[in-house]
Amino acid sequence: MNITGNTILITGGTSGIGRALAEAFHDRGNRVIIAGRRGDLLEQITAGHPGMTGLPLDLGDPDSVLRLQAEVQTRFPQLNVLIANAGISRAEDMTVESWDTSDAQAIVEINILGVLRVTAAFLPLLKRQSDATIMATSSALAFVPRADFPAYCASKAFVHSWLQSLRHQLRGFPVEVLELSPPYVQTELTGAGQATDPRAMPVDVYVSAVVDLLERKDHVRGEVLLERDFARRWAERDGHYDVIFDAMNPAKEA
Protein backbone atom coordinates (compact mmCIF):
# COMPACT_ATOMS: atom_id res chain seq x y z
CA MET A 1 0.00 0.00 0.00
CA ASN A 2 1.28 3.41 -0.92
CA ILE A 3 1.14 6.05 1.80
CA THR A 4 0.17 8.93 -0.49
CA GLY A 5 -1.96 9.50 -3.56
CA ASN A 6 -4.86 7.27 -2.55
CA THR A 7 -8.61 7.63 -2.21
CA ILE A 8 -9.35 5.86 1.07
CA LEU A 9 -12.62 4.80 2.67
CA ILE A 10 -12.42 4.07 6.41
CA THR A 11 -15.36 2.55 8.26
CA GLY A 12 -15.47 3.30 11.95
CA GLY A 13 -13.59 6.47 11.08
CA THR A 14 -15.07 8.74 13.76
CA SER A 15 -13.20 7.41 16.79
CA GLY A 16 -10.24 5.42 18.03
CA ILE A 17 -7.89 3.78 15.57
CA GLY A 18 -10.12 4.58 12.59
CA ARG A 19 -10.11 8.29 13.28
CA ALA A 20 -6.38 8.33 13.95
CA LEU A 21 -5.71 6.50 10.67
CA ALA A 22 -8.00 8.90 8.81
CA GLU A 23 -6.15 11.93 10.16
CA ALA A 24 -2.73 10.38 9.51
CA PHE A 25 -3.56 9.52 5.91
CA HIS A 26 -5.21 12.91 5.35
CA ASP A 27 -2.05 14.61 6.59
CA ARG A 28 -0.09 12.68 3.96
CA GLY A 29 -2.14 14.04 1.09
CA ASN A 30 -4.64 11.23 0.57
CA ARG A 31 -8.31 11.83 -0.17
CA VAL A 32 -10.01 10.32 2.87
CA ILE A 33 -13.65 9.35 3.31
CA ILE A 34 -14.75 8.42 6.82
CA ALA A 35 -17.97 6.51 7.44
CA GLY A 36 -19.81 6.08 10.70
CA ARG A 37 -23.16 6.27 12.48
CA ARG A 38 -22.75 9.59 14.32
CA GLY A 39 -23.45 12.54 12.05
CA ASP A 40 -22.22 15.07 14.61
CA LEU A 41 -18.79 13.46 14.72
CA LEU A 42 -18.62 13.15 10.94
CA GLU A 43 -19.26 16.90 10.68
CA GLN A 44 -16.84 17.79 13.47
CA ILE A 45 -13.95 15.74 12.10
CA THR A 46 -14.34 16.77 8.47
CA ALA A 47 -14.71 20.44 9.43
CA GLY A 48 -11.29 20.26 11.03
CA HIS A 49 -9.73 18.51 8.03
CA PRO A 50 -10.50 20.33 4.77
CA GLY A 51 -10.90 17.87 1.91
CA MET A 52 -11.96 14.98 4.13
CA THR A 53 -15.47 13.64 3.50
CA GLY A 54 -17.85 12.12 6.03
CA LEU A 55 -20.64 9.73 5.00
CA PRO A 56 -23.24 7.97 7.17
CA LEU A 57 -22.99 4.22 7.65
CA ASP A 58 -24.63 1.68 9.93
CA LEU A 59 -22.92 -1.65 9.29
CA GLY A 60 -25.77 -3.48 10.98
CA ASP A 61 -28.12 -2.26 8.24
CA PRO A 62 -27.49 -3.79 4.79
CA ASP A 63 -29.45 -0.96 3.14
CA SER A 64 -27.11 1.58 4.72
CA VAL A 65 -24.15 -0.24 3.17
CA LEU A 66 -25.86 -0.14 -0.23
CA ARG A 67 -26.49 3.60 0.08
CA LEU A 68 -22.82 4.16 0.92
CA GLN A 69 -21.79 1.99 -2.01
CA ALA A 70 -23.91 3.99 -4.44
CA GLU A 71 -22.65 7.36 -3.19
CA VAL A 72 -18.99 6.38 -3.20
CA GLN A 73 -19.20 4.86 -6.67
CA THR A 74 -20.77 8.09 -7.96
CA ARG A 75 -18.59 10.62 -6.15
CA PHE A 76 -15.32 8.70 -5.74
CA PRO A 77 -14.96 6.18 -8.60
CA GLN A 78 -11.19 6.29 -8.09
CA LEU A 79 -11.50 4.64 -4.64
CA ASN A 80 -8.52 2.32 -4.27
CA VAL A 81 -8.22 1.67 -0.52
CA LEU A 82 -10.83 0.21 1.80
CA ILE A 83 -10.09 0.05 5.53
CA ALA A 84 -12.78 -2.03 7.23
CA ASN A 85 -12.14 -0.89 10.77
CA ALA A 86 -15.51 -0.59 12.52
CA GLY A 87 -16.02 -2.97 15.43
CA ILE A 88 -17.55 -3.39 18.86
CA SER A 89 -16.46 -5.26 21.97
CA ARG A 90 -18.43 -6.48 24.98
CA ALA A 91 -17.48 -8.59 27.96
CA GLU A 92 -19.58 -11.71 28.51
CA ASP A 93 -19.98 -13.91 31.57
CA MET A 94 -21.32 -17.25 30.42
CA THR A 95 -21.49 -18.58 33.98
CA VAL A 96 -24.39 -16.39 35.07
CA GLU A 97 -28.00 -17.53 34.74
CA SER A 98 -28.93 -14.41 32.78
CA TRP A 99 -26.34 -14.96 30.03
CA ASP A 100 -27.78 -15.11 26.53
CA THR A 101 -26.50 -14.63 23.00
CA SER A 102 -27.55 -11.00 22.51
CA ASP A 103 -24.06 -9.52 22.93
CA ALA A 104 -22.51 -12.21 20.75
CA GLN A 105 -25.08 -11.60 18.03
CA ALA A 106 -24.34 -7.87 18.04
CA ILE A 107 -20.61 -8.56 17.78
CA VAL A 108 -21.06 -11.00 14.90
CA GLU A 109 -23.32 -8.49 13.13
CA ILE A 110 -20.71 -5.71 13.18
CA ASN A 111 -17.32 -7.40 13.46
CA ILE A 112 -17.96 -10.24 11.02
CA LEU A 113 -20.94 -9.47 8.79
CA GLY A 114 -20.02 -5.79 8.73
CA VAL A 115 -16.58 -6.58 7.30
CA LEU A 116 -18.08 -8.96 4.75
CA ARG A 117 -20.79 -6.52 3.69
CA VAL A 118 -18.49 -3.57 3.15
CA THR A 119 -15.93 -5.72 1.33
CA ALA A 120 -18.61 -7.15 -0.96
CA ALA A 121 -19.91 -3.65 -1.64
CA PHE A 122 -16.57 -2.21 -2.77
CA LEU A 123 -14.59 -5.17 -4.08
CA PRO A 124 -15.86 -4.79 -7.68
CA LEU A 125 -14.70 -1.16 -7.71
CA LEU A 126 -11.35 -1.99 -6.12
CA LYS A 127 -10.65 -4.77 -8.62
CA ARG A 128 -10.92 -2.24 -11.44
CA GLN A 129 -8.12 -0.07 -10.05
CA SER A 130 -4.51 -0.49 -11.09
CA ASP A 131 -3.31 -0.61 -7.47
CA ALA A 132 -5.73 -1.24 -4.62
CA THR A 133 -5.71 -2.32 -0.98
CA ILE A 134 -8.21 -3.88 1.40
CA MET A 135 -7.21 -3.68 5.05
CA ALA A 136 -9.43 -5.03 7.82
CA THR A 137 -8.89 -4.64 11.54
CA SER A 138 -8.62 -7.85 13.53
CA SER A 139 -6.76 -7.94 16.86
CA ALA A 140 -3.81 -9.54 18.58
CA LEU A 141 -6.55 -11.24 20.63
CA ALA A 142 -7.29 -13.36 17.54
CA PHE A 143 -4.21 -15.39 18.45
CA VAL A 144 -4.62 -15.74 22.24
CA PRO A 145 -8.03 -14.67 23.57
CA ARG A 146 -9.13 -12.78 26.63
CA ALA A 147 -11.62 -15.28 28.00
CA ASP A 148 -13.89 -12.55 29.38
CA PHE A 149 -14.44 -11.26 25.83
CA PRO A 150 -15.21 -14.58 24.10
CA ALA A 151 -17.32 -13.48 21.14
CA TYR A 152 -15.12 -10.45 20.44
CA CYS A 153 -11.93 -12.50 20.33
CA ALA A 154 -13.61 -15.19 18.22
CA SER A 155 -14.84 -12.54 15.77
CA LYS A 156 -11.29 -11.33 15.29
CA ALA A 157 -10.06 -14.90 14.79
CA PHE A 158 -12.71 -15.18 12.06
CA VAL A 159 -11.41 -12.01 10.38
CA HIS A 160 -7.84 -13.32 10.57
CA SER A 161 -8.79 -16.59 8.87
CA TRP A 162 -11.15 -15.00 6.34
CA LEU A 163 -8.55 -12.50 5.19
CA GLN A 164 -6.15 -15.33 4.38
CA SER A 165 -8.74 -16.84 2.04
CA LEU A 166 -9.54 -13.45 0.51
CA ARG A 167 -5.85 -12.80 -0.08
CA HIS A 168 -5.45 -16.15 -1.81
CA GLN A 169 -8.52 -15.70 -4.00
CA LEU A 170 -7.43 -12.20 -5.07
CA ARG A 171 -3.87 -13.24 -5.88
CA GLY A 172 -4.56 -12.67 -9.59
CA PHE A 173 -5.82 -9.12 -9.07
CA PRO A 174 -3.89 -5.93 -8.21
CA VAL A 175 -5.55 -5.85 -4.77
CA GLU A 176 -3.35 -6.16 -1.70
CA VAL A 177 -5.08 -7.67 1.34
CA LEU A 178 -3.76 -6.56 4.71
CA GLU A 179 -4.68 -7.45 8.27
CA LEU A 180 -4.29 -4.82 10.97
CA SER A 181 -3.85 -6.54 14.34
CA PRO A 182 -3.71 -3.94 17.12
CA PRO A 183 -2.58 -4.61 20.67
CA TYR A 184 -4.37 -3.06 23.64
CA VAL A 185 -4.69 0.60 22.58
CA GLN A 186 -6.07 3.68 24.35
CA THR A 187 -9.48 3.82 22.68
CA GLU A 188 -13.01 3.57 24.06
CA LEU A 189 -13.61 0.13 22.51
CA THR A 190 -14.42 -1.44 25.88
CA GLY A 191 -15.45 1.78 27.62
CA ALA A 192 -14.08 5.12 28.75
CA GLY A 193 -11.58 3.53 31.11
CA GLN A 194 -9.59 1.98 28.26
CA ALA A 195 -8.90 5.41 26.76
CA THR A 196 -6.88 6.42 29.83
CA ASP A 197 -5.53 3.03 30.88
CA PRO A 198 -1.74 3.40 31.27
CA ARG A 199 -1.33 -0.25 30.29
CA ALA A 200 -2.72 0.54 26.84
CA MET A 201 -0.66 1.93 23.98
CA PRO A 202 -1.47 5.57 23.08
CA VAL A 203 -3.46 5.54 19.86
CA ASP A 204 -1.28 8.15 18.14
CA VAL A 205 1.85 6.15 18.94
CA TYR A 206 0.22 3.01 17.58
CA VAL A 207 -0.97 4.60 14.36
CA SER A 208 2.44 6.21 13.80
CA ALA A 209 3.99 2.74 14.07
CA VAL A 210 1.40 1.32 11.66
CA VAL A 211 2.06 4.00 9.05
CA ASP A 212 5.79 3.34 9.38
CA LEU A 213 5.24 -0.40 8.80
CA LEU A 214 3.08 0.33 5.76
CA GLU A 215 5.58 2.79 4.34
CA ARG A 216 8.40 0.26 4.71
CA LYS A 217 6.09 -2.53 3.49
CA ASP A 218 7.07 -4.43 6.60
CA HIS A 219 4.10 -6.75 6.84
CA VAL A 220 5.01 -10.36 6.21
CA ARG A 221 2.03 -12.46 5.04
CA GLY A 222 0.04 -9.23 4.85
CA GLU A 223 -0.10 -8.91 8.65
CA VAL A 224 0.45 -5.40 9.99
CA LEU A 225 1.61 -6.46 13.42
CA LEU A 226 3.86 -4.79 15.96
CA GLU A 227 6.92 -6.68 17.14
CA ARG A 228 5.58 -6.58 20.71
CA ASP A 229 2.77 -8.91 19.59
CA PHE A 230 4.92 -11.53 17.87
CA ALA A 231 4.89 -13.69 21.01
CA ARG A 232 1.09 -13.96 20.92
CA ARG A 233 1.03 -14.41 17.14
CA TRP A 234 3.34 -17.41 17.35
CA ALA A 235 2.38 -18.71 20.82
CA GLU A 236 1.19 -22.11 19.61
CA ARG A 237 4.08 -22.60 17.19
CA ASP A 238 6.63 -21.69 19.85
CA GLY A 239 5.02 -23.76 22.59
CA HIS A 240 4.17 -20.75 24.77
CA TYR A 241 0.40 -20.71 24.33
CA ASP A 242 -0.55 -22.02 27.77
CA VAL A 243 1.83 -19.65 29.55
CA ILE A 244 0.55 -16.61 27.67
CA PHE A 245 -3.08 -17.65 27.98
CA ASP A 246 -2.73 -18.12 31.74
CA ALA A 247 -1.01 -14.75 32.11
CA MET A 248 -3.82 -13.04 30.19
CA ASN A 249 -6.55 -14.99 31.98
CA PRO A 250 -5.57 -15.45 35.65
CA ALA A 251 -7.79 -17.81 37.60
CA LYS A 252 -10.21 -16.09 39.97
CA GLU A 253 -9.74 -16.71 43.63
CA ALA A 254 -12.36 -19.00 45.17
C-alpha positions in Angstrom: 0.0 0.0 0.0 1.3 3.4 -0.9 1.1 6.1 1.8 0.2 8.9 -0.5 -2.0 9.5 -3.6 -4.9 7.3 -2.6 -8.6 7.6 -2.2 -9.3 5.9 1.1 -12.6 4.8 2.7 -12.4 4.1 6.4 -15.4 2.5 8.3 -15.5 3.3 11.9 -13.6 6.5 11.1 -15.1 8.7 13.8 -13.2 7.4 16.8 -10.2 5.4 18.0 -7.9 3.8 15.6 -10.1 4.6 12.6 -10.1 8.3 13.3 -6.4 8.3 13.9 -5.7 6.5 10.7 -8.0 8.9 8.8 -6.2 11.9 10.2 -2.7 10.4 9.5 -3.6 9.5 5.9 -5.2 12.9 5.4 -2.0 14.6 6.6 -0.1 12.7 4.0 -2.1 14.0 1.1 -4.6 11.2 0.6 -8.3 11.8 -0.2 -10.0 10.3 2.9 -13.6 9.3 3.3 -14.7 8.4 6.8 -18.0 6.5 7.4 -19.8 6.1 10.7 -23.2 6.3 12.5 -22.7 9.6 14.3 -23.5 12.5 12.1 -22.2 15.1 14.6 -18.8 13.5 14.7 -18.6 13.2 10.9 -19.3 16.9 10.7 -16.8 17.8 13.5 -14.0 15.7 12.1 -14.3 16.8 8.5 -14.7 20.4 9.4 -11.3 20.3 11.0 -9.7 18.5 8.0 -10.5 20.3 4.8 -10.9 17.9 1.9 -12.0 15.0 4.1 -15.5 13.6 3.5 -17.9 12.1 6.0 -20.6 9.7 5.0 -23.2 8.0 7.2 -23.0 4.2 7.6 -24.6 1.7 9.9 -22.9 -1.7 9.3 -25.8 -3.5 11.0 -28.1 -2.3 8.2 -27.5 -3.8 4.8 -29.5 -1.0 3.1 -27.1 1.6 4.7 -24.2 -0.2 3.2 -25.9 -0.1 -0.2 -26.5 3.6 0.1 -22.8 4.2 0.9 -21.8 2.0 -2.0 -23.9 4.0 -4.4 -22.7 7.4 -3.2 -19.0 6.4 -3.2 -19.2 4.9 -6.7 -20.8 8.1 -8.0 -18.6 10.6 -6.1 -15.3 8.7 -5.7 -15.0 6.2 -8.6 -11.2 6.3 -8.1 -11.5 4.6 -4.6 -8.5 2.3 -4.3 -8.2 1.7 -0.5 -10.8 0.2 1.8 -10.1 0.0 5.5 -12.8 -2.0 7.2 -12.1 -0.9 10.8 -15.5 -0.6 12.5 -16.0 -3.0 15.4 -17.5 -3.4 18.9 -16.5 -5.3 22.0 -18.4 -6.5 25.0 -17.5 -8.6 28.0 -19.6 -11.7 28.5 -20.0 -13.9 31.6 -21.3 -17.2 30.4 -21.5 -18.6 34.0 -24.4 -16.4 35.1 -28.0 -17.5 34.7 -28.9 -14.4 32.8 -26.3 -15.0 30.0 -27.8 -15.1 26.5 -26.5 -14.6 23.0 -27.5 -11.0 22.5 -24.1 -9.5 22.9 -22.5 -12.2 20.8 -25.1 -11.6 18.0 -24.3 -7.9 18.0 -20.6 -8.6 17.8 -21.1 -11.0 14.9 -23.3 -8.5 13.1 -20.7 -5.7 13.2 -17.3 -7.4 13.5 -18.0 -10.2 11.0 -20.9 -9.5 8.8 -20.0 -5.8 8.7 -16.6 -6.6 7.3 -18.1 -9.0 4.8 -20.8 -6.5 3.7 -18.5 -3.6 3.1 -15.9 -5.7 1.3 -18.6 -7.2 -1.0 -19.9 -3.6 -1.6 -16.6 -2.2 -2.8 -14.6 -5.2 -4.1 -15.9 -4.8 -7.7 -14.7 -1.2 -7.7 -11.3 -2.0 -6.1 -10.7 -4.8 -8.6 -10.9 -2.2 -11.4 -8.1 -0.1 -10.0 -4.5 -0.5 -11.1 -3.3 -0.6 -7.5 -5.7 -1.2 -4.6 -5.7 -2.3 -1.0 -8.2 -3.9 1.4 -7.2 -3.7 5.1 -9.4 -5.0 7.8 -8.9 -4.6 11.5 -8.6 -7.8 13.5 -6.8 -7.9 16.9 -3.8 -9.5 18.6 -6.6 -11.2 20.6 -7.3 -13.4 17.5 -4.2 -15.4 18.5 -4.6 -15.7 22.2 -8.0 -14.7 23.6 -9.1 -12.8 26.6 -11.6 -15.3 28.0 -13.9 -12.5 29.4 -14.4 -11.3 25.8 -15.2 -14.6 24.1 -17.3 -13.5 21.1 -15.1 -10.5 20.4 -11.9 -12.5 20.3 -13.6 -15.2 18.2 -14.8 -12.5 15.8 -11.3 -11.3 15.3 -10.1 -14.9 14.8 -12.7 -15.2 12.1 -11.4 -12.0 10.4 -7.8 -13.3 10.6 -8.8 -16.6 8.9 -11.1 -15.0 6.3 -8.5 -12.5 5.2 -6.1 -15.3 4.4 -8.7 -16.8 2.0 -9.5 -13.5 0.5 -5.9 -12.8 -0.1 -5.4 -16.1 -1.8 -8.5 -15.7 -4.0 -7.4 -12.2 -5.1 -3.9 -13.2 -5.9 -4.6 -12.7 -9.6 -5.8 -9.1 -9.1 -3.9 -5.9 -8.2 -5.6 -5.8 -4.8 -3.4 -6.2 -1.7 -5.1 -7.7 1.3 -3.8 -6.6 4.7 -4.7 -7.5 8.3 -4.3 -4.8 11.0 -3.8 -6.5 14.3 -3.7 -3.9 17.1 -2.6 -4.6 20.7 -4.4 -3.1 23.6 -4.7 0.6 22.6 -6.1 3.7 24.4 -9.5 3.8 22.7 -13.0 3.6 24.1 -13.6 0.1 22.5 -14.4 -1.4 25.9 -15.5 1.8 27.6 -14.1 5.1 28.7 -11.6 3.5 31.1 -9.6 2.0 28.3 -8.9 5.4 26.8 -6.9 6.4 29.8 -5.5 3.0 30.9 -1.7 3.4 31.3 -1.3 -0.3 30.3 -2.7 0.5 26.8 -0.7 1.9 24.0 -1.5 5.6 23.1 -3.5 5.5 19.9 -1.3 8.2 18.1 1.9 6.2 18.9 0.2 3.0 17.6 -1.0 4.6 14.4 2.4 6.2 13.8 4.0 2.7 14.1 1.4 1.3 11.7 2.1 4.0 9.1 5.8 3.3 9.4 5.2 -0.4 8.8 3.1 0.3 5.8 5.6 2.8 4.3 8.4 0.3 4.7 6.1 -2.5 3.5 7.1 -4.4 6.6 4.1 -6.8 6.8 5.0 -10.4 6.2 2.0 -12.5 5.0 0.0 -9.2 4.8 -0.1 -8.9 8.6 0.5 -5.4 10.0 1.6 -6.5 13.4 3.9 -4.8 16.0 6.9 -6.7 17.1 5.6 -6.6 20.7 2.8 -8.9 19.6 4.9 -11.5 17.9 4.9 -13.7 21.0 1.1 -14.0 20.9 1.0 -14.4 17.1 3.3 -17.4 17.4 2.4 -18.7 20.8 1.2 -22.1 19.6 4.1 -22.6 17.2 6.6 -21.7 19.8 5.0 -23.8 22.6 4.2 -20.7 24.8 0.4 -20.7 24.3 -0.5 -22.0 27.8 1.8 -19.7 29.6 0.6 -16.6 27.7 -3.1 -17.6 28.0 -2.7 -18.1 31.7 -1.0 -14.8 32.1 -3.8 -13.0 30.2 -6.5 -15.0 32.0 -5.6 -15.5 35.6 -7.8 -17.8 37.6 -10.2 -16.1 40.0 -9.7 -16.7 43.6 -12.4 -19.0 45.2 
